[in-house]
Amino acid sequence: MPQINTHYVSGPIDKLVYEAAEAAGLPDLVVAGFDGEALAWRWNVARAAIQEARDILLRIAVAVPGVAIVEISVIATSPQVRNHDRSRVVSRRQEASPAAIDPEWLAVNLRKAHETALQL
């Protein structure tokens, strides 16, 4: 699990996400940051035999105080067809805040997304 600086606001959320990702068997390499609307984490889970990129995308958006939207998607990108991404929402949930996300729910749904990514 990466080192997490808990002095930053996203530190506790990162800890929650990385622990759930580890429990779900996701790769250690993750791209994380703010995408302009939400905190986002993206894991590439494609196997060498698959020519498409297969990513799991976790987004946590706080649109208004007291409402955090958690969404887990799978994205398949073909290198042969430009601008042709296939995306499937695996799970979406509303919480009172990012801190209220159930770690077990997150791990189960990240694992489900991993399985879905390998079947697309």
HELIX and SHEET records of a PDB file:
HELIX    1   1 GLY A   11  ALA A   24  1                                  14    
HELIX    2   2 PRO A   98  ALA A  100  5                                   3    
HELIX    3   3 PRO A  103  GLN A  119  1                                  17    
SHEET    1   A 5 VAL A  31  PHE A  34  0                                        
SHEET    2   A 5 LEU A  39  ASN A  44 -1                                        
SHEET    3   A 5 ALA A  53  VAL A  64 -1                                        
SHEET    4   A 5 VAL A  67  THR A  77 -1                                        
SHEET    5   A 5 ASP A  85  GLU A  95 -1                                        
END                                                                             
